[in-house]
Amino acid sequence: MPFNPTTGVFTRVSNSFSNPVTGTVIDPDNADELFDDYDLGFNSINGMRLPAVSVNFNTANTDYPIIVALPVGYTRYQLASVRVVNTGTTASLTTATAGLFTDAAGAGAALVASGTALSGCTSNAVNTNGGVAGLTVALATAWLTDTTLFFRVQTAQGAAASGSVSLQIVPLL
């Protein structure tokens, strides 16, 4: 059931999924294609969250690579959001600063501006506002092809501070 990302439509094809008969065995090759097409359609409409990366916010000038694995058939993406989660012992990330870049060491395009304060992370407690901060995406309307992005802690918190960073992307053809 191919998905056309331009029109946003799934197209029914004539195979073992059309008019199935009870007791018919589905060809595994067709099943794989169906799930690949579903993933392609779902991710292009809703976006996808990349696996979270653990970060030590008390390490100045340290890069944390984030791998961008696109679904089959996609070659570029838009960065939709960047979230920082405070899970460490420091209740508030008031000192730490960071940025998100296309190259290591703060080089390349700045997707989140260099030196962005993490002041939105004011709590490390569960079920409490301020435990997650959304960072402003500087290139929110740009498309990207980088397969690795680099979250860089620039100014250390000054005390033990850990958490995670999660990105949401929208795959584009």
C-alpha positions in Angstrom: 0.0 0.0 0.0 2.3 2.8 -1.2 2.2 6.2 0.4 2.5 9.3 -1.7 4.0 12.0 0.5 3.2 14.7 -2.0 -0.5 14.1 -1.9 -0.7 12.4 1.5 -2.6 9.4 0.1 -2.1 5.7 0.5 -2.8 3.8 -2.7 -4.4 0.3 -2.6 -2.5 -2.2 -4.7 -3.5 -5.6 -6.0 -1.7 -8.1 -4.0 -2.4 -10.6 -1.1 -3.8 -7.7 1.0 -6.6 -7.0 -1.6 -9.7 -9.1 -0.9 -8.0 -11.6 1.5 -9.5 -15.0 2.0 -9.8 -16.5 5.4 -6.9 -18.8 6.0 -4.8 -17.3 3.3 -1.1 -16.8 4.2 0.2 -13.3 3.6 3.4 -13.2 1.7 6.1 -11.8 4.1 7.5 -9.6 1.3 4.2 -7.9 1.0 3.8 -7.5 4.7 7.2 -5.8 5.0 6.3 -3.4 2.2 3.0 -2.6 3.9 4.7 -1.7 7.2 7.4 0.3 5.4 4.7 2.3 3.6 2.7 2.8 6.8 5.8 4.1 8.5 6.6 6.4 5.6 3.1 7.9 5.7 2.9 8.2 9.5 6.3 9.8 9.9 5.7 12.3 7.1 2.4 13.4 8.6 3.2 13.3 12.4 6.9 13.6 12.6 9.1 11.3 14.6 11.0 11.6 17.8 14.6 10.6 17.8 16.0 8.5 20.7 16.9 10.7 23.7 20.6 11.3 24.4 21.9 11.4 28.0 23.7 14.7 28.8 25.9 15.8 31.6 25.1 19.5 31.9 28.2 20.1 34.2 30.7 19.5 31.4 31.6 22.7 29.5 32.3 22.6 25.8 31.2 18.9 25.4 29.5 17.5 22.3 26.7 14.9 22.5 26.1 13.4 19.0 22.5 12.7 18.0 22.0 10.2 15.1 19.3 11.1 12.7 18.0 7.9 11.1 15.4 8.7 8.4 12.8 6.2 7.2 13.5 4.4 4.0 12.8 6.7 1.0 13.5 10.0 2.8 16.6 12.1 2.2 15.9 15.2 4.2 14.0 16.5 7.2 12.9 19.5 9.1 13.8 20.0 12.8 10.5 20.5 14.6 11.5 20.7 18.3 14.3 20.3 20.8 13.4 19.2 24.3 15.7 19.2 27.4 14.7 17.1 30.4 16.2 17.7 33.8 16.6 14.4 35.6 19.7 15.2 37.7 20.3 16.2 41.2 20.4 19.9 40.5 16.8 21.3 40.8 17.3 24.1 38.3 19.6 24.4 35.3 20.1 28.2 35.7 23.8 28.4 34.7 24.2 25.8 31.9 24.0 27.0 28.3 24.0 24.9 25.1 23.4 24.9 21.4 22.6 22.4 18.6 24.8 22.3 15.6 25.3 20.4 12.3 29.0 19.9 13.1 31.0 19.2 16.2 32.7 21.9 18.4 29.9 24.4 17.8 30.6 24.5 14.0 28.3 24.3 11.1 24.8 25.7 11.1 23.4 26.6 14.6 20.0 24.9 14.8 19.6 26.1 18.4 21.5 29.3 18.9 25.0 29.1 20.6 24.8 29.9 24.3 21.1 29.3 24.7 20.1 29.3 28.4 18.4 26.2 29.8 16.6 28.3 32.4 13.2 26.7 31.5 14.4 23.5 33.3 13.5 24.7 36.8 12.6 21.3 38.4 14.0 17.8 38.5 10.8 16.3 40.1 8.4 14.1 38.4 4.8 15.5 37.8 6.1 19.0 38.3 6.1 21.8 35.8 9.6 23.0 34.7 11.1 19.5 34.3 11.1 19.9 30.5 12.2 22.9 28.5 11.6 23.5 24.8 14.5 25.2 23.1 13.9 27.6 20.2 14.8 26.1 16.8 16.7 28.9 15.0 16.3 27.2 11.5 12.7 26.1 12.0 11.8 26.5 8.3 15.0 25.0 6.8 15.4 21.4 5.6 18.4 19.4 6.6 20.3 16.3 5.4 22.8 15.9 8.2 22.8 12.3 9.6 24.4 13.5 12.9 23.6 16.6 14.9 25.6 17.8 17.9 24.1 19.1 21.1 26.9 21.0 22.8 26.9 22.0 26.4 28.8 25.3 26.4 28.7 26.6 29.9 28.7 24.0 32.7 26.0 24.1 35.4 28.6 24.3 38.2 27.2 21.3 40.1 26.1 17.8 39.2 23.4 18.1 36.6 22.2 15.4 34.3 19.3 15.0 31.9 18.5 14.2 28.3 17.9 15.9 25.0 15.3 14.7 22.5 14.6 16.0 19.0 11.5 15.7 16.9 11.9 15.8 13.1 9.6 15.7 10.2 10.9 13.6 7.4 10.7 15.2 3.9 11.3 13.9 0.4 
